[in-house]
């Protein structure tokens, strides 16, 4: 089975992998998919700084030995397209033979049904990660200024 991989040449910016030491826990039992985690900044020396809630993490950037590709998997029904082309081809053949019966045979109908139910899996390359951001030190709490009278 062929696996189709598309590439997008529109410059999407650089992607990087974030590597954290330890666990990232949430207060409630909700899924982390599509959730905001924190803010990523770079200081004037080019070092990454990650702020998650009331914690700050300082890290470093490292080049990966082998790049990683970010792929998006999608499924499409190619059968609808094949059904239309097979119908057009059968009409062309019937016109060329100049026969009056332009109806499809049982075999044509069976082939069209097989093509209609077949799904095609495609992979689109969204980005290529060549760097990773490593945050291996313990997070430091961010404390606001407290009045001395307290």
PyMOL commands that set and color helices and strands:
alter all, ss='L'
color gray80, all
select helices_A, chain A and resi 79-97+106-117
alter helices_A, ss='H'
color red, helices_A
select strands_A, chain A and resi 4-7+16-20+39-42+48-52+55-58+60-77+119-135+140-141
alter strands_A, ss='S'
color yellow, strands_A
deselect
rebuild
show_as cartoon
